[in-house]
Amino acid sequence: MSSAFDKLARPVQKWIRSQGWGNLRDIQVQAIHIVIGGEADLIISASTAGGKTEAAFLPLISQLLDLPSDKSGFDLLYIGPLKALISDQTRRLEDICREAELPVIPWHGDVSASVKSRALKQPKGILLITPESLEALFVRRGLEVPRLFGATRAVVIDELHSVLDSERGVQLRSLLTRLEQAVKRPIRRIGLSATLGDMELSQTYLRPDDAANVELIEARGDTPELKLQLRGYTLGDTDEDAPSAIDAIARHLFTHLRGSDNLVFAGSRQSVEIYADRLRSLCEEKYLPQEFYPHHASLSRDHREFIEQRLKDGRQPTTAICTSTLELGIDIGDVTCVAQIGAPFSVAALRQRLGRSGRREGRPQILRQYAVEARLTSKSHINDRLRLGLVRAVAMIELLLEKWCEPPKPQALHLSTLVHQILSMIAEHGGAHAARVFRILCQDGPFRQVTMPLFIEVLRAMGQSDVGLIEQADDGLLLLGPTGEKLVEHYSFYAVFRTPEEYRLIADGRELGTLPIDNLIAPGMMLIFSGQRWLVQEVNDADRVILVTPAKVGMPPIFEGDPGDIHDRVIERMFDILAGDSQPIYMDKAALLLLDEARGNYAQLQFDPGRIAQIDENSFLLAMRCGTVKVNTLALALRSKGFRVQSYDGFLEVVGGNITPPLRTTLETFAGGGTAHLFEDKGNLIFEKFHPWMTTDLLQLDALSVRLNLGALADVCRDILQG
């Protein structure tokens, strides 16, 4: 440690002493030696509040002070996913840099124009920016990019795990490639993350052409004691009884969380408001000060910041009931407990959330998990009988305890983001030749799955007269078309992501309500909405409308599953739990009874031969034992043959016992390599922001690259048939 400390610049050493640190953390010692001792790219992985920010910036700032650059431009670039996180990191870095008199400049939509103007005139110090604001710099000030970043030594990417395989992550990789092209040299990349799965894939993300030389620092032995409990609750089978489980959970939260700082992840915004209201009412009934507050994206920024500040200062006990808004690394201090109502759709998300507690030495991490299941009756749906919500919660906890989390997905096409980046490059230079765009974005950038013929097809789609995103001059220069100009000029252009689209559900001319759709839906499939099952008749992507009719098949299950992509390994663990007999010590009596019910009902299913169980004369249940992507692939393949399907966690319900050829024969055909027409009827293929300007063929290719796995269909069907 002494050797590492001695390598730091004196102002940085002085700051460390002012903090009263007895020593540096191991990851900080390692990072100092690697950063100051060479030029390698680096990933620093540690739990929340594990000292990652200091591990990166203490040696980087020391380098700046000891060896100042003679070039103009920002010295260091920090890219964070959230404005609130940037504001928080700005305060931390200002404290470190005050003695060194090094400028720290936050840059996002809420930063004043005067601050940005001064920084543009004299770029220096550390620039903290979101991917969207960096995109805006390329579009609005493309010719100035070489001057603004000529001196940049390193880019620090915070919350690396949150962007690995998302549209936003691909955009960020593209921007980094374009930045290096602009300054005509590599810029060191340092990733910070609290949760990473496959480290090799993460290293490839950070530096695709030289992943083997990306250094890796992982914090070891810093995991605090974990205390957890999974509690089970049962909803009544009438509307009057249903709130009892919610009230019971609210009372339990009130009893055990009151008087301390906590986070309660309640799922949807509606659930957040319901639980926040119940907890507020309990405070009023007891004549106690209010300390339970909702926190989600629809609330005002002032309201969210008020709660975040209460949590951070620690003077007033505060519990935030939230969606995923407080999952990432905004500094809200140490919380006593993390509560999770229902199972999240990924182990990585659960691990990230849990990292909010137990941050102080000697304090445990505390996870309170609540599973809500339906009360069983003679008419209960088989999926309620299998208690899939509870089983998934157990699977997530077991995998969390094994320190596993989802790895990044293999690279998809990401054609929507490619369209965005083509427009951005054209805007950056006032025009661009196709060969140069292809080289930077596809050969050198993140769109390496896109071949030249496919790239040309994308350009043609963008240039169609009824689309008008781009035009081509006589000399071959690509220019923005009328539609492209309008898109690029609007402030919303800089973000490549969008929230799941709300589709209107209409039955017999009557609007039932809206439903966020984030998975493939096609005619012949079933939806569950407002306690009823509906058969999809037509999907209209342009108007965001789904026409449905009532489905007269069984009772709708309470557990509907999450819209997120659930990994194969999570589903496999769920089946192991259903077939097993272990009694986890962290489950209360009610949860264990629900688990015993699930196992008993699973054992009664006659999966013989293979994994096909006949529920009644017209419907079957397939035990898929695989994740969302493969389940959706078979669902669409069966729908193309006339079957109606509904997917759940690892299961596929198939209706159509009188269809010819029958289900087993159809599966045998697919298992033998028979053709599956996944897009025979029009379904929803528009998921991403720039999909509406693409052809149907391109939309199908994009879906096949990430949301479906046609290549696995034969093996999946063979497994189902053979068991």
VENQUIBEL-V464428 format. One record per run of one state. SS is the DSSP state (hx for helix, st for strand, lp for the rest). FROM is the first residue (numbers start at 1). TO is the last residue. If there is no record, write none. Layout:
SS|FROM|TO ; SS|FROM|TO
This chain:
lp|1|1 ; hx|2|7 ; lp|8|9 ; hx|10|18 ; lp|19|25 ; hx|26|37 ; lp|38|41 ; st|42|45 ; lp|46|51 ; hx|52|66 ; lp|67|75 ; st|76|79 ; lp|80|82 ; hx|83|97 ; lp|98|103 ; st|104|107 ; lp|108|112 ; hx|113|121 ; lp|122|125 ; st|126|129 ; lp|130|130 ; hx|131|140 ; lp|141|141 ; hx|142|148 ; lp|149|153 ; st|154|157 ; lp|158|159 ; hx|160|163 ; lp|164|166 ; hx|167|183 ; lp|184|187 ; st|188|193 ; lp|194|198 ; hx|199|206 ; lp|207|207 ; hx|208|213 ; lp|214|214 ; st|215|218 ; lp|219|225 ; st|226|235 ; lp|236|238 ; hx|239|257 ; lp|258|261 ; st|262|265 ; lp|266|268 ; hx|269|285 ; lp|286|291 ; st|292|295 ; lp|296|300 ; hx|301|313 ; lp|314|318 ; st|319|322 ; lp|323|323 ; hx|324|326 ; lp|327|334 ; st|335|335 ; lp|336|336 ; st|337|341 ; lp|342|346 ; hx|347|354 ; lp|355|356 ; st|357|357 ; lp|358|364 ; st|365|374 ; lp|375|381 ; hx|382|385 ; lp|386|387 ; hx|388|401 ; lp|402|414 ; hx|415|429 ; lp|430|431 ; st|432|433 ; hx|434|443 ; lp|444|451 ; hx|452|463 ; lp|464|469 ; st|470|472 ; lp|473|476 ; st|477|480 ; lp|481|481 ; hx|482|489 ; lp|490|490 ; hx|491|494 ; lp|495|500 ; st|501|507 ; lp|508|509 ; st|510|517 ; lp|518|521 ; st|522|522 ; lp|523|524 ; st|525|529 ; lp|530|531 ; st|532|540 ; lp|541|544 ; st|545|550 ; lp|551|567 ; hx|568|579 ; lp|580|586 ; st|587|587 ; lp|588|588 ; hx|589|604 ; lp|605|611 ; st|612|616 ; lp|617|618 ; st|619|623 ; lp|624|627 ; hx|628|639 ; lp|640|643 ; st|644|648 ; lp|649|650 ; st|651|655 ; lp|656|662 ; hx|663|671 ; lp|672|682 ; st|683|683 ; lp|684|690 ; hx|691|693 ; lp|694|695 ; hx|696|706 ; lp|707|709 ; hx|710|722 ; lp|723|723
